[in-house]
């Protein structure tokens, strides 16, 4: 069974293991996307020389980097222009997984209303349903048999986002979406229990302490060790935040969750000088 990333306790050992398991293609994409976390407008692409230089320090072979760049450019995932590579700009209105810093701007006040999407009587192949469930997980939706997928209606553009992604997978716009208001306390409680909020809160607290500890550790490391460790840790933090369902503040330990974002931003700022130096 696939691990629920929203209840993931981050450790350095886990980060190392995941880094070891992931392909060169994913690592190259993450090197290019990681620059977005530095929030520098001019840093939108990297040259082959820059990528090879950083990859060498991360023990990613030159051959795998060149093959990955060639392969992903042909696949349309990367754009090569003036000997530099950048991520292909998507024309889609909504991207999954969401960028973790964008979500902080989309999470609004909750009025105890619930968003529901239902496929009606339509039947789809198991492969389509698995893809649909993956989208639902990234959207923070939970499934209730005979009712449909549901979540608190606390994110802006939620209806448009869900309709877009469900339609993309199913190939149909025949979806029922609605917002439910004025539910009884019993229904509110039953719906809220779909999420493992106790486990999520423990993870928020653990992962917040972990990020703070990693920040302190940076003071003891040289530039090379900072690159290696922050690449392993940073990508896992970003994945964790991108998979958080962003439930309303009164459903979870919002203070710890919000602090994780703040500390992650501080972490990025702290490692940025060493990364920019490595890219020069």
N, C-alpha and C positions, 0 to 999 in steps of 0.2 A: 504494500500500500504506500502511495506517495506521501511523503512527510508534509504535514500542515506547517508551512513556513511561518504562519502568524503566531505559532506557539513554539518557536525555535529558540533554544538557549544557545547563544553564540559563544564559541570558544575558539582560541587560536588553533587548536588541534583540528577542529572541524573545518576552519578556514583553509588550513594547509591541505587537508584531505580533499576538499572540494576543488581546490586549485589543481591538485594532482590529477583528478578525474576528468576535469573539463578539457575540451578540445582546444587546439590552437586557434580555430576560427572564433570560438567564443571569447578567448582571451584578447584577440585582436580587436574584436568589436567592443569589448569592455575598456581596452586602452583608449580607443577613440571616444567612447561615450563618457569615460571618467573625466575627461577634460571639462565636460559640462558642469560637473560639481564644483569646479574652481570658479565658475561664474565670471570668466574673462571673455568678453565679447569677441576679442580678436583671435582667441584660441579655438578655432572651429575645424582645423584640419592639421594633420601631421604628415611630414614627408616620410618616404621610405627610410631615409637615413635616420630620422628621429625614432621611428618605430623599431628599426633594427638595433639602434643603440640601447633603447630601453629594454627591448626584448632580451638582448644579450645579458643585461644585468639581472634580468628575471629568470635567466636560464631557459629561455625559449629559443630553440635553434633557428639560425638564419634560414635554413631550407624550409622549415615549417611556416615561418613568417611570410616568405616570398610566395609559397604555394597558397597560403591562406589569402593573401592580398589579391593574387591573380584569380583564385576561385571565387571569392566573394565579390570582386568587381564584375566578373562575368555573370554572376547570379543577380546582380543589381543591388546588392546590399551596401556596396561601397561605390563612391565616385572618385575617379582618379583625374585630377586636373592640375596642370603645372607641377607634375612630379610629386603631388601631395594627395593624401587620401582623406576622405571625410565620409561620415555616414550619409546614406541616401536620405534626402528630405522626403518624408512621407506626405502624400497629399490627403491622407485620411484625416478626418476631423478629430478622431480619438485614437490614441495609441496605448497599447498594453504590452508589457507592464507599464503602468504609469510612472512618470518621473517623480521621484520622492519629494522634491522641493515644490513641484506644482500642486501636489495634493494639499499642502498646508494652506493654499489659497482657495481651495475648492470646498473645504470642510466648513459648513455654516451651522447656524443654530438649528436645533431640532425641535419640531412642534408635535412630537409624539405621533407622527404619521409614518406610514410604512409604504414602501414602493413594492409593487408586485408585477411580475411578468409571467405570462402563461402561454404555452404553445397551442392551446386548444386541443383539437382532436388530431392534430398532425402527428405522424409517426416518422421517425428518422432512423437510419442505420446506426448500429452501435458506435461506429467510428465517428459519426457526426455528433452523437450524444456525448462521447468522451471529449471531443473538442469543445462542445458547448459547455460542459462542466468545467473545463479548464478556464474558459472565459468567465464563467460565473464565479469561480474561485478568485480570479484576479479583480473582479468587480465587487467582491465582498458579499455575494448573494448566497443564500442558503436555500436548499430545496425542501419543500413540504409536499409529499405525495397528494395528488388530487387538488392541490392548490396552485403550486408553481414555485418560482424562485422569489425570494423576498429579502429585503434589508431595510434598515431605517432610511428614510428619505432626507438625508442630511448633507448630500453632496450636490453642488450646482451642476446642471446639465445631465443629471443622472438618467432621466428618461431617454434623452437623445443618445447618450453614450451606450446604454444597454441595448436600445433598439438597433443601433448601428452594428454593434458587435454580434448580437444574436442573429441579425439579418445576414451578416457576412458569412457566418458559419452555416446557417440553414438554407440560405439562398432564397428566403422569402421575407416579405414584409408583413405577413399575416400573423402578427403577434398581438396579444392582448396585454396592455400595460395600464395600470391604474394606481392611484394613491389612496390608501385607506386611512380615514380619519375617525376620531371618536371611538376607538376600540376600548373595550372594557379592560379593567386592570388584569383580569385573568388572561386575556389574549395578549396583552402587552408583555406579561411575564412569560407566557409560553413562547412567544416569538423571541424574546431576549435570550432565552435559554438555549437557542440554537447555536449560539457562540460560546466557546469555552472561555468565558471572560475571566474566571479565576486563574486559569493557566496563562491567559494572555497577560494579566496583570503581573504575575510572577516573572514572566519573560520580560516585560517592560522594565521591571526593577533590576533583574539580573543583567539585561543587555545595556541598560543605562550605566550600571556600575562597571561593566566590561569596557564600554567606550571611554569612560573617564580614566580607567586604569591604563588603557592603551595610549591615551593622550599623555599621561605621566611618563610612560615607558619611552616615548619618543625622545625625551630629554636625555636618555641614557644611551641611545643608539647612534651609530654613525650613519652617514648618508646612504650607504649601500644597504644597510639593514633596514633603514626606514622605507626604502623603496620596496624591498622584498616583503616586509611585514605588512605595510600599509596596502599593498596591492591585494594580498590575500584577505586581509581584514575588511578593507574598504568595500570591496565588491560584495562581500557577504552582508554587510550593514545595508548597502543599497538594495540588495535583493530582499532583505527582511522588511525594510520600510515600504518597498514597492508592493509587497504582498500583504501589508497590513490592511484590514478592511475599513479602517478609519470610521469606527463606530462613534456615535455621539458621546460627548464628554461625560454625561451622567450614566453611561453604561459601563465605562471602563476607568482605569486609573489614568485620566487624561494628563495629569501633571507629569507623570513619568514618561508617557508617550511623547508629549510635547518637548520634554527635556531631551529625549533621545535625538529628536530632529535638531535641536539647538546644539547639542554636543557633537553631533555628526558634522554640522557646519563648522564648528570650531576645529574639529579633527581635520577636515579638508583644508582649512586655512593654515593649520600647523604643518601639514605635510607638503603644502604647495611649493614652498621655496626649493625643496629637494627635488621635487618632480620637475619644476621649471628648469632647474639647473641641469637635470639629466636630459632634458629635451633640447638644450642648447648645443 
